[in-house]
Amino acid sequence: VQLVESGGGLVQPGGSLRLSCAASGFTFSYYPMRWHRQAPGKERELVASNSSAGFSTKYADSVKGRFTISRDNAKNMVYLQMNSLKPGDTAVYYCCAPVYSDYWGQGTQVTVSS
């Protein structure tokens, strides 16, 4: 299982970013996918998840209405569209595939600052 995140960067408060996660090494369309984040000095937290077909989604209360998780099973990709970003969203964002056990990507840094 390999997961590679991309799309992070520095953005001003109120701005937007779209994170991507390229998955390989397993039958992507069979499994739900998750995005987590970890801010400095804090535990890793679940941000968003979606079902294998993408029809069911869940979000942390802190990002509801601002973030959208989606996936393209034909491309083995999962995305996280982040709008109205706040300084509190600053963290390393990780893609996770629960394939028997949890597999993680290397993470992508998101910094929200003016």
QUIHUKA-V132667 format. One record per helix or strand of 3 or more residues. SS is the DSSP state (2 for helix, 1 for strand). FROM is the first residue (numbers start at 1). LEN is the number of residues. If there is no record, write none. Layout:
ss->SS from->FROM len->LEN
ss->SS from->FROM len->LEN
This chain:
ss->1 from->2 len->5
ss->1 from->9 len->3
ss->1 from->17 len->8
ss->2 from->28 len->3
ss->1 from->33 len->6
ss->1 from->45 len->6
ss->1 from->57 len->3
ss->1 from->67 len->6
ss->1 from->77 len->6
ss->2 from->87 len->3
ss->1 from->91 len->8
ss->1 from->102 len->3
ss->1 from->108 len->5
